[in-house]
Amino acid sequence: MRTFGCQMNKHDSERIAGLLEASGMTAASSPEDADVVVFNTCCVRENADERLYGQVASLKALKTGGRPDVLIAVGGCVGQRDGIRLREQLPHVDVVFGTHNIDALPALLDAARQGRPGIQVLDHGEAFASDLPAVREHPWHAWLSITVGCDNYCSYCIVPYVRGRERSRPLEDVVAEAESLVADGVVEITLLGQNVNSYGRDLYGEPRFAQVLRAVAATGVARVRFATSHPKDLSAETIMAMAETPQVCDYLHLPVQSGSNRTLEAMNRVYTREQYLTLVSKLRDAIPGLALSTDVIVGFPGETEEDFADTLDLFQSVGFDQAFTFIYSPREGTPAASLPDRVPREVTQERFDRLIGVVQSSAAAGNERLVGTTQRILLEGHSKRDEAMLTGRTDGNKVVHIPVGTADGTHLKPGTFVNVHIEQAQTWFLLGYPVRD
């Protein structure tokens, strides 16, 4: 399995793995050892497209070099968008499927084995991927999809065209899955949707995300996270549910995309910078210590230096704990792709670098404020960069490293909670030591 893109793709990949294991397959350690290689793809940004096409193309040598029986399957957003065209560009691909028919993958693989076309992309789907079996990456954490698709149609975004219109799962199905996950030992659930805040509008006539938060927390799970939120749909009821429900983490990812009203209007974001700042103020009044992260696009068509200055000013005012910063990437089929006044790459890069400086400064300041405090950490295992460190996350999604040999650090297990005294702060992580009971 090779997964590109967002948490929704990670969720879908766990379902794909579940389907393949249910059909009698087991995970392979590398493409060279595999009978099937599956790419679950993203087309939100150009570099994800390029990486996918490059990695798939590299497997041509595997098939021509003695392994012609290896089946290559491409699904997800690129599969949905490109369909048969993908096979035309990469003829060694055997199976193409989309975002609406993950469940068809075993049958498509069987067809390809028998020399029949293994290509199927549907315009819409009735079932939810969450209804399929799953092989979770971690036994203690689960992705739980509550909506699929999106009705916002931001002018730069391809998601509504490859994921379809927004559909919500019935609340009783969401709660039933959460209960099952808790019974299976899951201690942290991340609720997923392209816009979780609008959950239920299509089913109940009004958003009911606050009700979802309270109901999932009531299943006994220790932690609840969610992604992603749209500012226009973040209601007072949701803020109150976050504040009043201890299991809901004091962390919110709230994409702003730009600090310029003119640019926000061109993006079809349906809020102003003033409304966003008011929302941040309400959040921090209700949830002291809330950690905030965001998304931002630099170099959107027509962005002026004044527009970018408004973005810098907003970032300095909010002081985000983390920001995912992107240079504008035109996506064929979106309204923004045909807009004039493209910002020169060198201008965009210079603005991007300035913004990164502000982001790093606010992230470091946010971490520094935690030095001397005791934080409850959910351990995730050894650090990928340093085996001498265990790593975990705070409720506020801060990465914390713990030296393996300190205090009780040698026998702390992934998926368990530990109180950690924070001793040092860096821009993107904290260092601390377990607190003895």
CORBELDA-V690183 format. One record per helix or strand of 3 or more residues. SS is the DSSP state (h for helix, s for strand). FROM is the first residue (numbers start at 1). LEN is the number of residues. If there is no record, write none. Layout:
SS;FROM;LEN  SS;FROM;LEN
This chain:
h;7;16  h;31;3  s;36;6  h;46;13  h;60;5  s;71;5  h;76;7  h;84;6  s;95;3  h;102;12  s;118;3  h;129;3  s;141;5  h;159;5  h;171;13  s;188;5  h;196;3  h;201;4  h;209;9  s;223;5  h;231;3  h;236;9  s;251;4  h;261;7  h;273;14  s;291;8  h;305;14  s;322;6  h;335;4  h;345;24  s;374;9  s;389;5  s;399;5  h;409;3  s;417;9  s;430;5
